[in-house]
């Protein structure tokens, strides 16, 4: 059987399994994409305007950022830059459960993965992370809020890790910060070993365009720039990013929809008696218990796609459901209630 790259296609249905923006993207993005002609599509992209506009949007110096092909590429480039094969091996610390790309990129560089179990109710394991730091620690990931649990990390915890792992790079992955309403960007300049990662895939709806950004001091970004592909963002993605930044209404609307959708999910999960964790992101992690397999498959059969996390040892029997447009969430909770009502 041919092995196809990417996430397996689950078929048609309501896509609540990949934390995409179920409301799509800004109409301005669609207009920018439609404006391309044959010559424009045949031309290598120029990043200058996109970098300057993104820096202004974030409130940082343009020299402090690098645009990436999705934040996944930022994780990959960081691994290449900072987990150089060595003897003894470089170490990467990741609190669990974690975004899989942290693990796979570190393993590809033959680094030692130090997995730190979560605290109660998936609280950030600060003391465990600090205890795991050694002279070989080269990269520490802090996912805030965490994927797949949705749990936030306190700024005090981030500060302590950055201080006590001062010889390592601390990568603060804030892919879902828009839904939390807070981030660490204002303090990043105080820590010479920190990278902040943002994405435009979620609240801005550019998942299909693959646009991310890393923010750090220029000296931290230098090893990343060294391995950065020359034209890593395609010309359509650059135009989409610039258009998205001009729409001041779409992102707040998306966040408001996700907030209301989470409330609907909490209400129905309380009614049907399923355990869950209140989330600072645009998704909710649900413990399906002994019925997890039936619920995941049952939702799929009703055209509602959710992310199966049941085989993850750190969240057994769990599935993750995206909180997107309220209309879509209402459809999902109706299906979930019907499944839970079955004897």
N, C-alpha and C positions, 0 to 999 in steps of 0.2 A: 504494500500500500504506500502511495506517495505521501511523504510527510510535508505538510504545508505549514509555513511559518505563521506565527501569530496565535491568537486565541481561537480554539475550535468554534466553528459556526454552530450555534444551537438552533438555528432555523428562525423563521419569522416569529415575531412576538414583541411584547413591550420590553425594551432593553433596560432592565434594572440591575444588570450584573456587572457593568464595567465602570460605573460612576461617571458616565457621560452626562452632559447637560441634555435632559430630555426635552427642553424647550428650544433646542437648536442653538443658533448663534445670532448675533445682531444682523438685522437687514442690511446694515452698511457693509458687513463682511461679504454678504451675498453679492451686493452691487460691485464691490471691488474685484471679486473673482470673475464675475461676468464681463467685466471691462477688458479682460485680456484678449489680445489678438494673437495671431500666429507668431509675429515677430517678438512680442513680449514673452511668450512661452518658450521661445528659442534662445532667450538671453539669460546669461548668468545673473544672479541677483546682486544688487548693491545693498549693503547692510547699513550704510551710514545713517540715513534718515530713521530707520527702524531702531537703531541703537540709541540715537539721541532722543527720540520720542518715548521709548521705553524707559530710559533713564529719567526723563522729566516726569513720566507717570509714576514712577517709583520714588522719586525724590532723591536720586543718588547721582553721583558723578558718572558720566559715561565710561570712564576708565575702570569703573568698579563692576561692570557687568559683561557677561557673555551670553549671547542667545544660543539656545540649543534646540536640537530636533526632538522636542518633547523633553521633559525633565529626566526621562529614562536615559537619554544620551548624556545628560549632566552627571548622572550616577556612574555611567560607564567611563566617561572621561576622567572623573575623579579617581576611580579605581586604577585606571592606567597611569595616571599622574602620580599617585601617592602610595600605591601598593606594589612598588617595584619588587620583583622577585629577589629575595635575599636569603641569607643563612645566618641566624635563624630566621624563619619566615616572618614577614610583616603580619601584623594582626589588625583585624577589623572588628569593631564592637557594634552589635546591633541588638537593641532591646526587642523582645519577642511579644506577640507575633509581628512579623516584619514584611515589608514590601519585598517580594521575591528577588527583585533585581539587585538589591544590596548584596544578597547572598551569592547569586550566580556570578556577578562581576568579580567579587572577591575571590571566589574559587577559580575563576578563569585565570587570575593572576597568581595562583598558588599561594594566596594569603591564608592565614589561619582565621577562620570565622569564630568569633567569640559570641555565642548567643546567650543573652541575659534573660532569664524568665521574667514575666511580668509580675507586678505586685497584685494584691487583692483587687478584684474587679478591674483588672487590666491597668491599674495605676502604674505610672512611669517608675521603673525600678531604680531610682537614683543611687541608692547605696550599692546595689548590685553592679551598676555601670561603673561607679567609681572604684569598686574593689577589683574590677576586671582590667583596669588600666595598668599596663606594664611599659617598660622602656621600648618594647616592640610594637606598641599600639601606634598605628599610623593614621587610622581613619575611624571616626565614631559617628554613627548615624543617630539623629534624633528626629523622628517623624511626628510633626506637631500640626494638627491632631493626627493621631496614629491611624494608619490603614492596616488592618480592617476594623479596629475596635472603635474608632471615633473619639478616643479619649485624648484630652488636651494635656500638655506638659507645662508646668509652671515656669515662669521666667527665672525664678530663683534656681530651679533645677538646671536649666540651660546654662545659666551663669556659672554654677559650680562645676559642671562638666567642662566647660570651656576653660576655666581657670586650672582645674586639677589635671586636665589632659592637655596642658599648654604646648607640649611637644608634638601633638597630633593635630590633624585637621578635623574639626567638628562640623559635620554637614547637617544643617538644620533644614530638613525637607518640609516646607510649608505649602505643599500642593493644595491643601484644603483650607488655608488660612482665611480665605474670603468668607467662608461660612461660619467661622469662629469669630470673625470680627476683630481679630488682633493678630499681630505678628511680632517678630523679634528684629525687624529690619532697622528700626531706629537705634538699636543698641549694637548692631553688628560691627560698627566701626570701632567699638571699644575692645574688640577681641581680634588680635592679629592672626588667629588660627581658625577663623570661622568662615564657612560658606553658607549663604542662605539660598535655598532653591525654591522658585515659584514656577507655576505653570499657568498657561492660558487655556488648558483643556477643559477645566471644570466650570467655574462660574462664568467664564467668557465663551464657553462652548466651542473651542477650537481643537477638540480632541482629534478630529480627522486631519487637521493641518499640522499637528505635532509642533507646538511652539512652547518652549520653556525658557527659563532664564536663571542664571546663577549670579549672585551678587557677593562680592568679597573684595578685600584689598587687592590692588594690582599685583603685588608680589605673590599672593596666594593663587591668583588666577594665571600667573605666568606659566607654570607647568601644564595647566589645562590648555592654554592657548597654543602651547608647543605641539600638542597632539590633536588639536581641534581640526577636523576636516575643513578644507578651504571654503567650500560652499555647502555647509551642513544644512542650512535652511533653504528650501526651494523658493523660487520667486513668487509662487502663489501664496505660500505661507507668510512670506514677508509682507505682502500686500494685505493679507487677511489680518495680521497682527496690527498693522498701522490703522486699518479701518476700525478694528475692535476698540482700540484705544480712544477713538474719537466719540464713541457712544457712551455717554455718561449714565444712561438709564438702564441698559440691558443687564449689566452685572448686578446692580441692586435688586432688580426685578427677579433675577434668577435666585439670589440668596433668599429673598422673601418667600418665593415659591418653595424652596427647600425647607425653610423653617416651618412653614405651615404643613408641608408634607410629613415632616418628622412628627409633628403633633398628631396628625391623623394616624400615623403608624403606631405611635405610643398608645393611643386610645384603643386601637383594635388589638394590639398585642396584650394590653391589660385585660381586655374583655375575654380573649381566648385563652389566657393563662400561659402565654409563652414568655420566657425570660428574655430580656434584652438589655442593652446598655445605652443610656442616653448619649447622643453623639454631638460633637462639635463640628462634624463634617457634613457632607451631603449624602450620607448613608447611615444605615442602622444595622448593627450586628445582632442576630437573633439566635438564641439557643433553641433548636428544634427538639432537643431531647431524643427519646426513642423514636419519635416520629419524623426526625429530620429528613431521612431519605424520602419518605412518603410526601412530605411537604414540598421539598425541592422538586421532585418529579411531578407532583400534582400541580404545582404552579406552572411548570413548564408545559404540561398538557393543556393548561388553560391559557397559554400564550403569555405568561409572565416569567421572564427570565431573571433569575437571581444567581448570585455568585456562591457556588458551593465551597465552603471552607471546612466541611465536616471532617476531612482527613488531616487537617492541620493539628498536630498534637497540642498546640497551645489554645486552640478553640474547637475542640471536638464537638460534633453534632451541630455546628453552627452554619448559618448562611448569612450573607450580607445582601441587603436590598437598598438600591439607590433611592434617595428621596429627591425627586425631581419636580416636574410640573404637577400641581395639585390634582388636575384631572386624571393624570396617569396614576398617581398614588391611590386615588379613589377606586380606580379599576383594580389595582393590585390588592387593596385591602378587602374588596368584595370577594375576590377569588380566595384569599387567605381565610376569610371567615367561613366561606362555604366549605373549604377543606377541613377546617377545624370542627365544623359542626357534624361532619360525617362520623358515624359510630366506629 
